[in-house]
Amino acid sequence: MPFWDGQEWHQWFLDRTGGVIKTSIVDVVKSIYVAQNPALGSDLLIPFVAFMWQRANWPKVSPLISAICDDFHHIAISIAKLRHFFDTKNTVSHNLLSSFVATELEYILILSRSIFDLLQEAISTVLYEYTRFNDPNTESLRTRHRLPGSFSKMILYGQNSSKPEGTIRTIAEIQEKYALTPLLAAEYLNQAPFFLSLRTARDKVVHDGKSLFDIYVTEKGFCVSHTEQPFVDFGLWESTHQYNEHLVSLFPWIAHLVFQTIAACNDMMEAFAREIRFPDEIAPGYQIFIRDPANEALIQLYEVHQRKRVWWAQECNEL
């Protein structure tokens, strides 16, 4: 990983003998890097990523962290593409543009769903490979019942179970089956409503082969019908989101999808950090930042999440 000292970049690579070679780099285009402060204002700090790199960066966990970071990068790129589609809307047929937008939304759904399973696999690996409990009974249960690598299997009953497939487990059932504390079991159920809505939408795209999105191109931005799935279940629609009596801005729904996924990663790791003793930080006093040319689009989307924006056209955002 590159290191920013506040003035210049540093980078080291392993050589064939096991030593390191220092190289000089002018700048970083797309990377995770170590620094006390961001080198650019658009470089992002995601608590989950920083915690995992600093305190859970074991050999079997590191590839999973990298995979989640890659998905974050890809989400940012998709958001930037949506922004580009709107900025160039007058150069493309609106029918074709609607298809462009719908395809990107389906991809974001798939990425967000993937992040949940990568997160669960990372948690499962940490608990099974690198954690030991002091209580003998709890430790025995941990070794006999490794946490599944699928988020859905953590919270739902499967086939050949005592309850109908797809039934949500209770806190007590999760706690008993996987030797988790009540706080950790409760955190899984806190994430369940969003995860299940995401899973349902993603499965319709992947397994049913159906496009979920009818996109309407307007001078203010891309719009959808708030009476159609999956938007009808989004409980945060406000009057300021309305384009007319039938259509609402797509922006708030995308912001919810993206930042609720990121929040789930942050919240899950915060809960585990409160219950399990992790190693000290690898680089005390430093942070882990994410740089991507698409970060500006993600920052703009965060303004929507904070209710500072509603529309894609800047002049329409007088809130």
Buried (B, 14 or more C-beta within 10 A) or exposed (E): EBBBEEEEBBBEEEEEEEEEEEEEEEEBEEBBBBBEEBBEEBBBEBBBBBBBBBBBBBEEBBEBBBBBBEBBBBBBBBBBBBBEBBEEBEEEEEEEBBBBBBBBBBBBBBBBBBBBBBBBBBBBBBBBEBBEBEEEEBBEBBEEEEBBBBBBBBBBBEEEEEEEEEBBBEBEBBBBBBBBBEEBBBBBBBBBEBBBBBBEBBEBBEEEEEBBBEBBBBEBBBBBEBEEEBBEEBEEBEEBBBBEEEBBBBBBBBBBBBBBBBBBBBBBBEBBBEEBEBEEBEBEEBBBBBBBEBBBBBBBBBBBBEEEBBBBEEEBBEE
